[in-house]
Amino acid sequence: MKGEQHEEQGLGPDPAAPPQPKEDEEALIEFHRSYRDLFQFFCNNTTIHGAIRLVCSQHNRMKTAFWAVLWLCAFGMMYWQFGQLFGEYFSYPVSLNINLNSDKLVFPAVTICTLNPYRYTQIKEELEELDRITEQTLYDLYKYNSSSTLGTHPRGRRDLREPWPHPLQRLWAPAPPPGARGVRSAASSVRDNNPQVNRKDWKVGFQLCNRNKSDCFYQTYSSGVDAVREWYRFHYINILSRLRDTSPSSEEDMLDNFIFACRFNQASCNQANYSHFHHPIYGNCYTFNGKNNSNLWMSSMPGIKNGLSLTLRTEQNDFIPLLSTVTGARVMVHGQDEPAFMDDGGFNLRPGVETSISMRKEALDRLGGDYGDCTKNGSEVPVENLYLTKYTQQVCIHSCFQDSMIKECGCAYIFYPLPKNVEFCDYRKHNSWGYCYYKLQDAFSSDRLGCFTKCRKPCSVTSYQLSAGYSRWPSVTSQDWIFQMLSRQNNYTINNKRNGVAKLNIFFKELNYKTNSESPSVTMATLLSNLGSQWSLWFGSSVLSVVEMAELIFDLLVITFLMLLRRFRSRYWSPGRGGRGAQEVASTPASSLPSHFCPHSTSPPDPATSPALMAPPPAYATLGPCPSPSNLVEASSSAYTLGEP
């Protein structure tokens, strides 16, 4: 016993084996062994309604199939509704909110023009020559002597200077059939800009050609009045473009020559309240309460007495009758930081009439980005702002046309701002600019230039809704003393009487102004609320149920990965590695084995006499000392003794 104990101490204690987990203990992370176990666990423990019916009735296949189809249909309907909700959200719908506010209002800018183009002294001779050519043209075409109207003396063609380009002509052009109107005829090369009023066999127009005269067309009109005005206007633009400075003299710039009286909020106006500019067609223009005004006018009360009141001179001395065919004044109401486009948004005042304009302010705030095609300041619009003012759609459109005019025709149109290193169009320097301009104008109106596509709407717009009222001014009983006062104080010609004066009142109708603002119809909070409503409707569950679904998907992926990994190891690692190892050990001779290998051959016991001996074969490679043969015999005898019943 002592020897055996001594030998056991010499061998040392056996290494402690790691504790094996029991079957009823749980690990930190564990997964199910099969898809079936995972599905049963999910259906038995989930909070989604109807899932437990898939396993509790597993012995009744008809019920299981019914609930499986019902559950899948509910699942599909829910995700179809999800698709509808996401589609509505990503369409970015907007809602229009209308708010009514009341506060002091900034009075808008008011621009007034004389409708009397100025005769510049620098080009006076050329304008007189144009008038004489026009007079002779009217006589040749219509046999009308206009010397009393134009103030010139009729002269024959031989008395005139060198012939002017693009003469006005009468063209024989039969009226096309009703189905072919508006289509340009290649044979006649005549383009009609106006609808046919009367079926005449002739029209009036002038010819325009490109630079090398290879392509020409006639700019024709069925109305002789329109033809003469457009032809005169075309030549007037060429003459006016030769002026370096289009500002009239200081005498013509004086406000007193046009406005007899000016009052705002029952206080007289002064020179600091207006700014002046000149328009080629509308003459001298004055902007009241513009951006150059140091103190903007404020309206704290509505009504005609708390607005702008003007008494205007509408007589036209030294006017150009073929260019300006109306009398009165041109008025436009606009914002302080917006240019005055008199052609687009202005209206005319009638002489001898008091015109009262009541205003109502409206503001519109659009949503940009994904919710609408608008711009905040025009920085992302691919058109240069030539007006150097606040971005508006009209500013962008006019700048786009001027840019196209410079690129295609090589010169700038005189009605729009002039960029640097560019000059205005003049047929003395640019002989084909008229051909290019009318071609470009046709492409512009049909949006082939892309200006209406490029120029996006501004996100913030302030507009003024105008309502007009008219009354005769001055009245019959008061006109005598009013005209006497105007003639004594303002050098008004009494002979003109009612045709030479007009009165204008502009005021706020009320201080309440409407603000129309856009807001998203479907926000992220609304989307989540709608998704939760659909989830509760079809499955009666909550957000935690969504987490359970995510956990189910995660477990499915992990189980699939582990199964694939096990199959991969069993196919490529375990069989080949074990087979090669057995072959290597079997083919190695005993003499070549190391000393710590002890392959002692022992005769196997008889299975008939020792049925209890079921131990595995001994290991061929061990790190322990080699036991002696006697020990092997004792160990085998003790094994047989333990195996006895």
C-alpha positions as CSV (number, residue, x, y, z in Angstrom):
1,M,0.0,0.0,0.0
2,K,2.8,2.4,0.9
3,G,4.6,1.5,-2.3
4,E,1.6,2.1,-4.3
5,Q,1.0,5.3,-2.4
6,H,4.6,6.3,-3.1
7,E,4.2,5.6,-6.8
8,E,1.0,7.6,-6.9
9,Q,2.8,10.5,-5.3
10,G,5.6,10.2,-7.8
11,L,3.2,10.3,-10.7
12,G,1.6,13.5,-9.4
13,P,-2.0,14.5,-9.2
14,D,-4.2,14.0,-12.2
15,P,-5.0,17.2,-14.1
16,A,-8.4,18.5,-13.2
17,A,-10.9,18.1,-16.0
18,P,-13.1,21.2,-16.9
19,P,-16.5,21.1,-15.4
20,Q,-19.1,20.0,-17.9
21,P,-22.4,22.0,-18.0
22,K,-25.4,20.1,-16.8
23,E,-28.5,19.7,-19.0
24,D,-30.7,22.0,-16.9
25,E,-28.2,24.8,-16.8
26,E,-28.5,27.8,-19.3
27,A,-25.6,29.4,-21.1
28,L,-25.0,33.1,-21.7
29,I,-26.0,32.9,-25.4
30,E,-27.7,29.9,-26.8
31,F,-29.6,29.2,-30.0
32,H,-32.2,26.6,-31.0
33,R,-31.0,23.4,-32.6
34,S,-33.5,23.5,-35.5
35,Y,-35.9,25.7,-37.3
36,R,-38.8,23.8,-35.9
37,D,-37.7,24.5,-32.3
38,L,-37.2,28.2,-33.1
39,F,-40.7,28.4,-34.7
40,Q,-42.4,26.7,-31.8
41,F,-40.7,28.9,-29.3
42,F,-41.6,32.0,-31.2
43,C,-45.2,31.1,-31.6
44,N,-45.6,30.1,-28.0
45,N,-44.0,33.2,-26.5
46,T,-44.6,36.1,-29.0
47,T,-47.1,38.9,-28.3
48,I,-48.3,39.0,-31.9
49,H,-51.9,37.9,-32.1
50,G,-52.7,34.7,-33.9
51,A,-49.2,33.3,-33.9
52,I,-49.9,30.8,-31.1
53,R,-52.7,29.3,-33.3
54,L,-50.1,28.0,-35.6
55,V,-48.7,25.5,-33.0
56,C,-51.5,24.9,-30.6
57,S,-53.6,23.3,-33.3
58,Q,-50.7,21.3,-34.9
59,H,-52.6,18.0,-34.5
60,N,-55.4,19.5,-36.7
61,R,-53.7,20.2,-40.0
62,M,-56.8,21.9,-41.4
63,K,-56.9,24.5,-38.6
64,T,-53.1,24.9,-38.9
65,A,-53.4,25.6,-42.6
66,F,-56.3,28.0,-42.1
67,W,-54.5,30.0,-39.5
68,A,-51.3,30.0,-41.5
69,V,-53.1,31.4,-44.6
70,L,-54.9,33.9,-42.5
71,W,-51.7,35.0,-40.8
72,L,-49.9,35.4,-44.1
73,C,-52.8,37.3,-45.6
74,A,-52.8,39.7,-42.7
75,F,-49.1,40.1,-42.9
76,G,-49.3,40.8,-46.6
77,M,-52.1,43.3,-46.2
78,M,-50.2,45.1,-43.5
79,Y,-47.1,45.5,-45.7
80,W,-49.2,46.6,-48.6
81,Q,-50.6,49.4,-46.4
82,F,-47.0,50.1,-45.4
83,G,-46.1,50.5,-49.0
84,Q,-49.0,53.0,-49.5
85,L,-47.9,55.0,-46.5
86,F,-44.3,55.2,-47.6
87,G,-45.4,56.1,-51.1
88,E,-47.5,59.0,-49.8
89,Y,-44.6,60.1,-47.5
90,F,-42.0,60.2,-50.3
91,S,-44.3,62.0,-52.7
92,Y,-43.9,65.0,-50.3
93,P,-47.4,66.4,-50.3
94,V,-48.0,69.8,-48.7
95,S,-50.8,71.5,-46.9
96,L,-51.8,75.1,-47.4
97,N,-52.2,77.1,-44.2
98,I,-54.0,80.4,-44.3
99,N,-53.3,82.9,-41.5
100,L,-54.9,86.3,-41.1
101,N,-52.6,88.9,-39.5
102,S,-53.1,92.5,-38.5
103,D,-50.3,94.9,-37.9
104,K,-48.6,98.1,-39.2
105,L,-47.7,97.6,-42.9
106,V,-44.8,98.9,-44.9
107,F,-46.2,100.9,-47.8
108,P,-45.1,99.4,-51.1
109,A,-43.0,101.2,-53.8
110,V,-45.0,103.0,-56.4
111,T,-43.5,103.8,-59.9
112,I,-45.2,106.3,-62.2
113,C,-44.1,107.0,-65.8
114,T,-45.1,109.9,-68.0
115,L,-45.9,107.9,-71.2
116,N,-44.0,110.5,-73.0
117,P,-40.7,109.3,-74.6
118,Y,-38.0,112.0,-74.5
119,R,-36.6,113.5,-77.6
120,Y,-32.9,113.7,-76.9
121,T,-31.0,116.6,-78.4
122,Q,-28.1,114.3,-79.4
123,I,-30.3,112.3,-81.8
124,K,-32.8,115.0,-82.7
125,E,-31.8,115.0,-86.4
126,E,-32.0,111.3,-86.7
127,L,-35.5,111.2,-85.1
128,E,-36.6,113.9,-87.5
129,E,-35.3,112.0,-90.4
130,L,-37.1,108.9,-89.2
131,D,-40.3,110.9,-88.9
132,R,-40.0,112.1,-92.5
133,I,-39.4,108.5,-93.8
134,T,-42.4,107.4,-91.8
135,E,-44.5,110.2,-93.3
136,Q,-43.5,109.2,-96.8
137,T,-44.1,105.6,-96.1
138,L,-47.7,106.3,-94.8
139,Y,-48.3,108.3,-98.0
140,D,-47.0,105.5,-100.2
141,L,-48.9,102.8,-98.5
142,Y,-52.2,104.5,-97.6
143,K,-52.1,107.8,-99.4
144,Y,-52.3,109.5,-96.0
145,N,-50.6,112.9,-95.5
146,S,-49.4,112.9,-91.9
147,S,-47.4,116.2,-92.0
148,S,-49.8,117.9,-89.6
149,T,-49.5,115.0,-87.1
150,L,-45.8,114.4,-87.2
151,G,-44.9,118.1,-87.6
152,T,-42.7,117.5,-90.7
153,H,-42.9,118.7,-94.3
154,P,-43.6,116.0,-96.9
155,R,-40.7,115.3,-99.2
156,G,-40.2,112.8,-101.9
157,R,-37.9,109.8,-101.8
158,R,-35.3,111.7,-103.8
159,D,-35.2,114.5,-101.3
160,L,-34.4,112.1,-98.4
161,R,-30.9,111.0,-97.4
162,E,-29.6,107.5,-98.1
163,P,-32.3,104.9,-97.9
164,W,-32.8,103.3,-94.5
165,P,-32.6,99.6,-94.0
166,H,-35.6,97.4,-93.6
167,P,-38.2,99.6,-95.3
168,L,-41.9,99.0,-94.6
169,Q,-43.6,97.3,-97.6
170,R,-47.0,96.0,-98.7
171,L,-46.9,92.3,-99.4
172,W,-49.3,90.3,-101.4
173,A,-50.2,87.3,-99.3
174,P,-53.5,85.5,-99.9
175,A,-55.3,84.3,-96.7
176,P,-54.5,80.7,-96.0
177,P,-57.3,78.1,-95.4
178,P,-58.6,77.9,-91.8
179,G,-56.7,74.7,-91.2
180,A,-53.4,76.1,-92.3
181,R,-53.4,79.4,-90.3
182,G,-50.4,80.1,-88.2
183,V,-48.2,77.8,-90.3
184,R,-45.3,79.6,-92.0
185,S,-45.3,79.1,-95.8
186,A,-41.9,78.2,-97.2
187,A,-42.8,79.6,-100.6
188,S,-43.9,83.1,-99.4
189,S,-41.6,83.3,-96.3
190,V,-44.2,85.4,-94.6
191,R,-44.8,85.1,-90.9
192,D,-48.0,86.5,-89.4
193,N,-47.8,87.7,-85.8
194,N,-51.5,88.7,-85.5
195,P,-54.7,86.8,-86.2
196,Q,-56.4,87.6,-89.5
197,V,-59.0,90.3,-88.8
198,N,-60.3,90.8,-92.4
199,R,-59.4,88.6,-95.3
200,K,-57.3,91.0,-97.3
201,D,-55.1,90.1,-100.1
202,W,-52.1,92.1,-98.7
203,K,-50.3,92.6,-95.5
204,V,-47.7,95.2,-94.2
205,G,-44.3,94.3,-92.9
206,F,-40.6,94.6,-93.3
207,Q,-37.9,92.2,-94.4
208,L,-35.2,90.8,-92.0
209,C,-32.2,88.7,-93.1
210,N,-29.3,87.0,-91.5
211,R,-25.7,88.1,-91.9
212,N,-25.0,86.6,-95.3
213,K,-28.5,87.1,-96.7
214,S,-29.0,83.4,-97.1
215,D,-32.2,83.3,-95.1
216,C,-34.8,86.1,-94.9
217,F,-38.4,86.4,-93.7
218,Y,-41.0,89.2,-93.5
219,Q,-42.2,90.4,-90.2
220,T,-45.8,91.0,-91.2
221,Y,-48.9,92.3,-89.6
222,S,-52.5,92.3,-90.7
223,S,-53.1,95.6,-88.9
224,G,-51.4,98.6,-90.5
225,V,-51.4,100.5,-87.2
226,D,-49.4,97.6,-85.5
227,A,-47.1,97.3,-88.5
228,V,-46.2,101.1,-88.5
229,R,-45.7,101.2,-84.7
230,E,-43.5,98.1,-84.7
231,W,-41.5,99.3,-87.6
232,Y,-41.0,102.8,-86.0
233,R,-40.2,101.2,-82.7
234,F,-37.5,99.0,-84.3
235,H,-35.8,102.0,-85.9
236,Y,-36.2,104.1,-82.7
237,I,-34.4,101.4,-80.7
238,N,-31.4,101.4,-83.1
239,I,-31.2,105.2,-82.9
240,L,-31.5,105.2,-79.1
241,S,-28.7,102.6,-78.7
242,R,-26.2,105.1,-80.0
243,L,-26.6,107.2,-76.9
244,R,-24.0,106.6,-74.3
245,D,-26.2,108.3,-71.6
246,T,-29.9,107.7,-71.8
247,S,-30.6,110.1,-68.8
248,P,-32.5,113.2,-69.9
249,S,-31.4,116.7,-68.9
250,S,-31.8,118.0,-65.4
251,E,-34.7,120.2,-66.6
252,E,-36.6,117.2,-67.8
253,D,-35.8,115.3,-64.6
254,M,-37.5,117.8,-62.3
255,L,-40.5,116.2,-60.5
256,D,-42.5,119.4,-60.7
257,N,-42.8,119.1,-64.5
258,F,-44.8,115.9,-64.0
259,I,-46.3,115.9,-60.5
260,F,-48.2,118.9,-59.3
261,A,-48.9,117.7,-55.7
262,C,-47.7,114.7,-53.6
263,R,-48.9,113.8,-50.2
264,F,-48.5,110.7,-48.0
265,N,-50.4,110.2,-44.8
266,Q,-51.5,113.8,-45.0
267,A,-47.9,115.0,-45.2
268,S,-46.2,116.6,-48.2
269,C,-43.5,114.5,-50.1
270,N,-40.0,115.7,-50.6
271,Q,-37.2,115.0,-52.9
272,A,-35.8,112.2,-50.7
273,N,-38.9,110.2,-51.1
274,Y,-38.4,109.3,-54.8
275,S,-35.9,108.2,-57.3
276,H,-35.8,108.7,-61.1
277,F,-35.0,106.6,-64.1
278,H,-35.8,106.7,-67.8
279,H,-37.7,104.1,-69.8
280,P,-37.2,104.1,-73.6
281,I,-41.0,103.8,-74.3
282,Y,-42.7,105.1,-71.1
283,G,-40.4,108.2,-70.7
284,N,-39.5,109.6,-67.3
285,C,-40.3,107.3,-64.4
286,Y,-40.4,108.1,-60.7
287,T,-40.3,105.5,-57.9
288,F,-41.8,106.6,-54.5
289,N,-40.8,104.9,-51.3
290,G,-38.2,102.7,-53.1
291,K,-35.2,101.0,-51.7
292,N,-33.2,104.3,-51.8
293,N,-35.6,105.9,-49.4
294,S,-33.9,106.3,-46.1
295,N,-37.2,106.1,-44.1
296,L,-39.8,103.8,-45.5
297,W,-43.4,104.8,-45.3
298,M,-45.5,103.0,-42.8
299,S,-49.3,102.7,-42.8
300,S,-50.9,102.5,-39.4
301,M,-54.4,103.3,-40.5
302,P,-56.3,102.2,-43.6
303,G,-58.2,104.6,-45.9
304,I,-57.7,107.1,-48.6
305,K,-56.4,109.8,-46.3
306,N,-53.6,107.6,-45.0
307,G,-52.2,106.7,-48.3
308,L,-50.4,108.3,-51.3
309,S,-52.2,111.0,-53.2
310,L,-50.8,112.5,-56.4
311,T,-51.9,115.1,-58.9
312,L,-50.3,114.5,-62.3
313,R,-49.7,116.4,-65.5
314,T,-50.8,114.3,-68.4
315,E,-50.3,116.7,-71.3
316,Q,-47.8,115.5,-73.9
317,N,-45.6,118.3,-75.2
318,D,-43.0,117.3,-77.7
319,F,-44.1,113.7,-77.6
320,I,-43.5,111.1,-80.3
321,P,-46.9,110.2,-81.7
322,L,-45.8,107.1,-83.6
323,L,-44.1,105.6,-80.5
324,S,-46.6,106.7,-77.8
325,T,-50.2,106.3,-78.9
326,V,-51.8,106.7,-75.5
327,T,-52.0,109.6,-73.1
328,G,-52.1,109.6,-69.3
329,A,-49.6,107.9,-67.0
330,R,-48.3,104.4,-66.3
331,V,-48.4,103.1,-62.7
332,M,-47.1,100.0,-61.0
333,V,-47.1,98.9,-57.4
334,H,-44.3,96.6,-56.3
335,G,-41.9,95.8,-53.5
336,Q,-39.0,98.0,-52.5
337,D,-36.4,95.4,-53.5
338,E,-38.0,94.5,-56.8
339,P,-37.5,96.3,-60.2
340,A,-40.4,97.9,-61.9
341,F,-41.4,96.0,-65.0
342,M,-43.9,98.5,-66.5
343,D,-44.7,96.2,-69.4
344,D,-45.6,93.2,-67.2
345,G,-47.4,94.6,-64.2
346,G,-48.3,98.3,-64.8
347,F,-51.6,99.9,-65.7
348,N,-52.6,103.3,-67.3
349,L,-54.3,106.3,-65.7
350,R,-56.9,108.1,-67.7
351,P,-56.7,111.9,-67.9
352,G,-59.5,113.9,-66.3
353,V,-60.2,111.1,-63.9
354,E,-59.5,110.5,-60.2
355,T,-58.3,106.9,-59.9
356,S,-58.4,105.4,-56.4
357,I,-56.5,102.1,-55.9
358,S,-57.1,100.1,-52.8
359,M,-54.6,97.5,-51.8
360,R,-54.6,94.3,-49.9
361,K,-51.3,92.6,-49.0
362,E,-50.8,88.9,-49.4
363,A,-47.8,86.8,-48.6
364,L,-46.9,83.3,-49.9
365,D,-44.3,81.0,-48.3
366,R,-43.5,77.9,-50.3
367,L,-41.6,74.9,-49.1
368,G,-38.4,74.2,-51.1
369,G,-36.3,71.1,-51.3
370,D,-38.2,67.9,-51.9
371,Y,-41.6,69.6,-51.3
372,G,-41.5,72.1,-54.2
373,D,-39.5,73.5,-57.1
374,C,-38.7,76.9,-55.6
375,T,-35.6,78.9,-54.7
376,K,-34.9,81.1,-51.7
377,N,-32.5,83.6,-53.2
378,G,-31.8,82.3,-56.7
379,S,-28.3,81.1,-56.0
380,E,-28.9,77.7,-57.5
381,V,-30.6,79.0,-60.6
382,P,-28.2,78.8,-63.6
383,V,-29.0,82.3,-64.8
384,E,-27.1,85.4,-63.8
385,N,-29.1,88.2,-62.2
386,L,-28.5,91.3,-64.3
387,Y,-30.7,93.5,-62.3
388,L,-28.7,93.2,-59.0
389,T,-31.9,93.2,-57.0
390,K,-33.9,90.6,-55.1
391,Y,-34.5,87.4,-57.1
392,T,-37.9,87.2,-58.7
393,Q,-39.1,85.0,-61.5
394,Q,-39.5,88.0,-63.9
395,V,-36.0,89.1,-63.1
396,C,-34.7,85.7,-64.0
397,I,-36.7,85.5,-67.2
398,H,-35.6,88.9,-68.5
399,S,-32.0,88.1,-67.5
400,C,-32.2,84.7,-69.3
401,F,-33.5,86.4,-72.5
402,Q,-30.7,89.0,-72.4
403,D,-28.1,86.3,-71.9
404,S,-29.5,84.4,-74.9
405,M,-29.6,87.6,-76.9
406,I,-25.9,88.3,-76.2
407,K,-24.9,84.7,-77.1
408,E,-26.9,84.3,-80.3
409,C,-26.9,87.9,-81.6
410,G,-23.7,89.3,-80.3
411,C,-25.3,92.4,-78.7
412,A,-27.7,93.4,-75.9
413,Y,-31.4,94.4,-76.1
414,I,-31.9,98.0,-75.0
415,F,-34.9,97.3,-72.8
416,Y,-32.8,95.1,-70.4
417,P,-29.7,95.8,-68.3
418,L,-26.4,96.0,-70.2
419,P,-23.7,93.6,-68.9
420,K,-20.0,94.5,-68.9
421,N,-18.0,94.6,-72.2
422,V,-21.3,94.4,-74.2
423,E,-23.0,97.0,-76.3
424,F,-26.6,97.6,-77.3
425,C,-27.8,96.3,-80.6
426,D,-27.6,98.7,-83.6
427,Y,-28.0,97.6,-87.2
428,R,-25.1,99.9,-88.2
429,K,-22.8,97.6,-86.2
430,H,-24.9,94.4,-86.1
431,N,-26.7,94.3,-89.4
432,S,-28.6,91.1,-88.7
433,W,-29.6,91.7,-85.0
434,G,-33.2,92.3,-86.0
435,Y,-33.4,88.9,-87.8
436,C,-31.8,87.2,-84.7
437,Y,-34.1,89.1,-82.3
438,Y,-37.4,88.1,-83.8
439,K,-36.2,84.5,-84.2
440,L,-35.2,84.5,-80.6
441,Q,-38.4,86.1,-79.5
442,D,-40.4,83.3,-81.2
443,A,-38.2,80.7,-79.5
444,F,-38.6,82.5,-76.2
445,S,-42.4,82.6,-76.3
446,S,-42.6,78.9,-77.1
447,D,-40.0,78.1,-74.3
448,R,-37.5,76.6,-76.7
449,L,-34.8,78.7,-74.9
450,G,-35.7,77.0,-71.6
451,C,-36.0,80.3,-69.6
452,F,-39.3,79.3,-68.0
453,T,-37.8,76.0,-67.0
454,K,-34.6,77.4,-65.6
455,C,-36.2,80.2,-63.7
456,R,-37.8,78.7,-60.7
457,K,-40.4,80.4,-58.5
458,P,-39.2,82.1,-55.4
459,C,-40.1,80.5,-52.1
460,S,-41.3,83.8,-50.5
461,V,-43.5,86.1,-52.5
462,T,-45.3,89.3,-51.4
463,S,-48.0,90.6,-53.7
464,Y,-50.6,93.3,-53.5
465,Q,-54.2,92.7,-54.7
466,L,-55.5,95.9,-56.3
467,S,-59.0,97.2,-56.7
468,A,-59.7,100.4,-58.7
469,G,-62.4,103.0,-58.5
470,Y,-62.9,105.9,-61.0
471,S,-64.6,109.3,-60.8
472,R,-64.6,112.4,-62.9
473,W,-62.1,115.0,-61.7
474,P,-62.4,117.9,-61.4
475,S,-66.1,118.2,-61.4
476,V,-67.9,120.7,-63.7
477,T,-68.6,123.1,-60.8
478,S,-65.1,123.0,-59.4
479,Q,-62.9,122.8,-62.5
480,D,-62.6,126.5,-63.1
481,W,-61.0,127.4,-59.8
482,I,-58.8,124.3,-59.8
483,F,-57.4,125.0,-63.2
484,Q,-56.8,128.6,-62.2
485,M,-54.8,127.5,-59.2
486,L,-52.8,125.0,-61.2
487,S,-52.0,127.5,-63.9
488,R,-50.8,130.1,-61.3
489,Q,-48.8,127.8,-59.2
490,N,-47.6,125.1,-61.6
491,N,-47.6,126.8,-65.0
492,Y,-50.5,124.6,-66.2
493,T,-51.9,125.5,-69.6
494,I,-55.6,126.2,-69.0
495,N,-56.5,125.4,-72.7
496,N,-55.8,121.7,-72.1
497,K,-58.2,121.6,-69.1
498,R,-59.3,118.1,-68.4
499,N,-57.1,116.3,-70.8
500,G,-53.9,117.6,-69.1
501,V,-54.4,116.5,-65.5
502,A,-55.2,113.3,-63.5
503,K,-55.4,112.3,-59.9
504,L,-54.2,109.1,-58.2
505,N,-54.9,107.8,-54.7
506,I,-53.2,104.6,-53.5
507,F,-54.0,103.3,-50.0
508,F,-54.5,100.1,-48.0
509,K,-58.1,98.9,-47.9
510,E,-57.4,97.3,-44.5
511,L,-54.4,96.4,-42.4
512,N,-55.4,92.7,-42.2
513,Y,-53.1,90.8,-44.5
514,K,-53.3,87.1,-45.5
515,T,-50.3,84.8,-45.3
516,N,-50.4,81.5,-47.2
517,S,-47.8,79.1,-46.0
518,E,-47.1,75.5,-47.0
519,S,-46.3,72.8,-44.5
520,P,-45.6,69.1,-45.0
521,S,-48.8,67.0,-45.0
522,V,-47.0,63.8,-43.8
523,T,-44.2,64.3,-41.3
524,M,-42.0,61.6,-39.8
525,A,-44.2,61.6,-36.7
526,T,-47.3,61.2,-38.8
527,L,-45.7,58.3,-40.7
528,L,-44.7,56.4,-37.6
529,S,-48.2,56.9,-36.1
530,N,-49.8,55.6,-39.3
531,L,-47.4,52.6,-39.4
532,G,-48.2,51.8,-35.7
533,S,-51.9,52.1,-36.4
534,Q,-51.7,49.6,-39.3
535,W,-49.5,47.2,-37.2
536,S,-52.1,47.3,-34.4
537,L,-55.0,46.8,-36.8
538,W,-53.6,43.7,-38.4
539,F,-51.7,42.1,-35.5
540,G,-52.8,43.9,-32.4
541,S,-49.2,44.4,-31.2
542,S,-46.8,47.2,-30.4
543,V,-43.2,48.3,-30.9
544,L,-41.9,45.4,-28.7
545,S,-43.5,43.0,-31.1
546,V,-41.4,44.5,-33.9
547,V,-38.4,43.8,-31.8
548,E,-39.5,40.2,-31.4
549,M,-39.8,39.9,-35.2
550,A,-36.3,41.3,-35.5
551,E,-35.1,38.8,-33.0
552,L,-36.7,36.0,-34.9
553,I,-35.0,37.1,-38.1
554,F,-31.7,37.3,-36.3
555,D,-32.0,33.8,-34.9
556,L,-32.9,32.4,-38.3
557,L,-29.7,34.0,-39.7
558,V,-27.5,32.7,-36.9
559,I,-28.9,29.2,-37.1
560,T,-28.5,29.1,-40.9
561,F,-24.9,30.3,-40.5
562,L,-24.1,27.7,-37.9
563,M,-25.6,24.9,-39.9
564,L,-23.6,25.9,-43.0
565,L,-20.5,26.2,-40.9
566,R,-21.0,22.7,-39.4
567,R,-21.6,21.2,-42.9
568,F,-18.4,22.9,-44.2
569,R,-16.3,21.6,-41.3
570,S,-17.6,18.1,-41.7
571,R,-16.9,18.1,-45.4
572,Y,-13.5,19.7,-45.6
573,W,-11.9,19.4,-42.1
574,S,-12.8,16.3,-40.0
575,P,-12.9,13.4,-42.5
576,G,-9.7,14.2,-44.4
577,R,-7.7,15.2,-41.3
578,G,-8.6,12.1,-39.4
579,G,-7.9,9.7,-42.3
580,R,-4.5,11.2,-43.0
581,G,-3.6,10.9,-39.3
582,A,-4.5,7.3,-39.1
583,Q,-2.5,6.4,-42.2
584,E,0.5,8.2,-40.9
585,V,0.5,6.3,-37.5
586,A,-0.2,2.9,-39.1
587,S,2.7,3.2,-41.6
588,T,5.3,4.3,-39.0
589,P,7.6,1.5,-37.7
590,A,7.9,1.0,-33.9
591,S,11.7,1.5,-33.9
592,S,11.3,4.9,-35.4
593,L,8.9,6.1,-32.8
594,P,10.1,8.4,-30.0
595,S,10.9,7.0,-26.6
596,H,7.8,8.4,-25.0
597,F,5.7,6.3,-27.5
598,C,5.1,2.8,-25.9
599,P,3.1,0.6,-28.2
600,H,3.1,-2.6,-26.1
601,S,1.3,-5.4,-27.8
602,T,-1.2,-7.1,-25.6
603,S,-3.4,-9.9,-26.4
604,P,-7.0,-8.8,-26.4
605,P,-9.2,-10.5,-23.9
606,D,-11.7,-13.0,-25.0
607,P,-15.0,-11.3,-25.5
608,A,-16.8,-14.5,-24.4
609,T,-15.1,-14.6,-21.0
610,S,-15.0,-10.8,-20.5
611,P,-18.2,-9.3,-21.8
612,A,-17.9,-6.2,-19.6
613,L,-14.6,-5.0,-21.2
614,M,-15.9,-2.2,-23.5
615,A,-13.1,0.4,-23.1
616,P,-11.8,2.2,-26.2
617,P,-8.4,1.3,-27.7
618,P,-5.4,2.8,-25.9
619,A,-3.9,6.1,-27.2
620,Y,-0.8,5.7,-29.2
621,A,0.6,9.0,-28.3
622,T,0.7,10.1,-24.7
623,L,2.8,12.5,-22.7
624,G,2.9,10.3,-19.5
625,P,5.7,7.8,-18.6
626,C,5.6,4.4,-20.2
627,P,4.2,1.7,-17.8
628,S,6.0,-1.5,-17.3
629,P,4.6,-4.8,-18.6
630,S,3.9,-6.0,-15.1
631,N,1.8,-3.0,-14.5
632,L,0.0,-3.6,-17.7
633,V,-0.8,-7.2,-16.5
634,E,-2.0,-5.9,-13.1
635,A,-4.1,-3.3,-14.7
636,S,-5.6,-5.8,-17.1
637,S,-6.3,-8.3,-14.2
638,S,-7.9,-5.6,-12.1
639,A,-10.0,-4.6,-15.1
640,Y,-11.2,-8.2,-15.5
641,T,-11.9,-8.3,-11.7
642,L,-14.0,-5.1,-12.0
643,G,-15.8,-6.5,-15.0
644,E,-16.9,-9.6,-13.1
645,P,-20.5,-9.7,-12.0
